Structure formats: C-alpha cells, structure tokens
Amino acid sequence: MSTEPIMPDGADPALQDDARAHATEPHVPGTHSDASPEEQPDHDAQVAQLTAERDDMRDRWIRAEAEMANVRARAKRDVDDTRQYAVQKFAADVVEAAENLRRGLSSLPAQTAEEPEIVTKLRDGFEGVERSFVTLLERNGIQRIDPTGQPFDANLHQAMAEQPSADHAPGTVMQAWTTAWTLNGRLLRPAMVVVAKAPASGTEAA
C-alpha cells in the first residue's frame, strides 16, 4: 500500500517532494521528544531502591547468622551439661557412702597406746580405704570441701545451729557435722555446719 500523501492537483512540486520525504521517513522510538518527563525512568530512584534492598538483605543475613551462632552455642552447652551432670544422682549416692564411711571412722574410740593391735590395724585400714575412695571421686570430678573455719556460704553450707563464740568471728563455720560435696563445681550436698555468733555482752563481762 502506498504511503505517499495525496496532494491536490496543481500543488507546488517542491511541497509535494517535501511531503513525500516526511511520509517515507521511518519513525525511530526515542529519537523524538514525544514522551513526557514523568514517563522517563528515574535512574537515581532505582539505584537508591536497589541499595536499600541490598542493605536490608545484608542486615537480615547478619542477624540470621548471629541467631544460628547462638543456637549452636546453646546446643553445645546443653550437650556438655547433659554429659557432665548425667551422673549427678549416682554421684550423690556415692557421696552418701563416703559420708557413712567417715561417720564410721569418727565413731571409733580415740587411739591410745594401750589399744589392741587389731583395732589399730582396722583403723589404719579403713582410713586407707577412705583416702583411696576420696581420690577416686576427685578423679571423676567429685570434690569434698571441709568448711571448718571458713566464712558461712549459703551456696555451700546449711546452718544447723548458731553458737556464741569468742574464739571465732561471727559468721564463721566453727564446726562441720558433714562436709560439702560438689560435682564439677556444682553442689551435690551442702555441708551441715554450726556457725559462730558474737557472745552476749553479759558473757563478755563475766
């Protein structure tokens, strides 16, 4: 189909040539300023939007990595605690046996020069058993702590009584009925103790 313009008869030949030139000139998009400024892309806005999206994704990734590190640390700590304190009940029973052995030794009469040799040998034998037993417990993280003479510590001691004493500072453990036992630093059994308190003023005057 011809795209030449129809000119009226008798038109100027120069005008006809100009019309033909404009009619046959191809239209190339973007070569004419026929688009309004609002329709042209705002490159600065696009760059700012992409930068903001990148920063947001980076922040989310950093937070996710930090959370995963915390989860891994908590899981490792829980596993370590489970492994370290899985024998806690058994350790408490073993400690009870150690305390019974100590009570048995303490109930023996004081050693004298006249006591039968068999009694001396029994005492030495039981004391040797106790030393070996306690050493074995220590190798497995079970520690015996004698609180005698130490300041009272509610985390390790259970006060069974208070007694006035001029020889001990108030709040000092003056006597231990039992020792404290710990498993890898965690309390198994508190020490049963007698705590010193300041003597009454009347006692001081007397």
SVG drawing of the C-alpha trace seen along z (x, -y; Angstrom):
<svg xmlns="http://www.w3.org/2000/svg" viewBox="-7 -26 58 84">
<polyline fill="none" stroke="black" stroke-width="0.4" points="0.0,0.0 1.4,-3.4 2.0,-5.8 2.6,-8.8 0.3,-11.8 -2.3,-12.8 -1.8,-16.3 -4.4,-18.4 -3.9,-18.9 -1.8,-21.9 0.1,-21.8 3.7,-23.2 6.1,-20.3 8.5,-21.4 5.8,-20.9 5.0,-17.5 8.6,-16.4 8.8,-17.5 5.6,-15.7 6.9,-12.5 10.2,-12.8 8.3,-13.1 5.9,-10.4 8.7,-7.9 11.0,-8.8 10.9,-5.9 9.9,-6.6 12.6,-5.5 11.3,-5.3 13.2,-7.5 14.5,-9.9 11.7,-12.3 10.8,-14.1 7.3,-12.8 7.5,-11.2 6.7,-13.4 9.4,-13.9 7.2,-11.9 7.4,-8.8 11.2,-8.8 12.9,-6.4 14.3,-7.9 17.7,-6.1 18.7,-7.7 15.5,-6.5 16.0,-3.0 19.6,-2.9 18.5,-4.1 15.8,-1.4 18.2,1.3 20.8,0.1 18.1,0.1 17.0,3.7 20.6,4.8 21.3,3.3 18.1,4.8 19.0,8.3 22.5,7.9 21.1,7.0 18.8,9.9 21.6,12.3 23.8,10.9 21.0,11.3 20.3,14.9 24.0,15.8 24.1,14.4 21.0,16.3 22.4,19.5 25.6,19.0 23.6,18.5 21.6,21.7 24.8,23.7 26.3,22.3 23.2,23.2 23.1,26.7 26.7,27.3 26.3,26.0 23.2,28.2 25.1,31.3 28.1,30.5 25.8,30.0 24.0,33.3 27.2,35.2 28.8,33.6 25.9,33.9 24.3,37.1 25.8,39.0 24.6,36.5 22.2,38.8 24.7,41.6 27.4,39.2 25.0,38.1 24.6,41.8 28.3,42.4 28.9,39.3 26.4,40.7 28.5,43.9 31.6,41.7 29.9,39.8 28.8,43.1 32.4,44.3 33.6,41.1 31.0,41.4 32.1,44.9 35.7,43.8 34.7,40.9 32.8,43.3 35.9,45.3 37.5,44.5 40.5,42.3 43.7,44.1 45.7,44.9 49.0,46.7 47.2,49.5 44.6,50.3 44.8,53.8 46.9,54.1 43.9,55.4 42.0,52.2 44.9,50.1 45.2,52.2 41.4,51.9 41.6,48.1 44.6,47.7 42.9,50.0 39.6,48.1 41.4,44.8 43.4,46.1 40.1,47.2 38.7,43.7 41.7,42.0 41.6,44.2 37.8,43.7 38.1,39.9 40.9,39.9 38.8,41.9 35.9,39.5 38.2,36.5 39.5,38.0 35.8,38.1 35.1,34.5 33.6,35.1 35.2,32.8 35.0,32.8 35.2,29.4 35.8,29.0 34.1,25.7 35.6,25.6 37.0,22.2 35.6,20.7 33.0,17.9 29.5,19.2 28.5,19.5 24.8,20.2 25.7,21.7 27.8,24.5 26.7,24.6 23.5,25.3 23.4,23.8 22.1,26.3 22.8,24.1 24.4,20.9 26.7,20.8 28.2,17.8 32.0,17.9 34.7,15.5 37.3,17.6 35.6,17.3 34.5,14.3 30.7,14.0 29.5,15.8 32.4,18.3 31.8,22.1 33.1,23.3 32.1,26.9 31.1,29.1 28.8,32.0 29.3,33.1 31.5,31.7 30.2,30.2 30.4,32.1 30.5,30.8 30.3,32.4 32.4,30.4 31.8,27.3 28.0,27.9 26.8,28.5 25.8,32.1 25.4,31.9 25.7,28.9 27.8,29.1 25.8,29.2 27.5,26.6 27.4,24.8 28.0,21.1 29.6,18.8 27.9,15.7 29.1,12.9 28.8,13.7 26.3,11.9 27.6,8.8 26.9,10.4 29.2,13.3 31.9,10.9 31.7,9.1 31.9,12.3"/>
</svg>
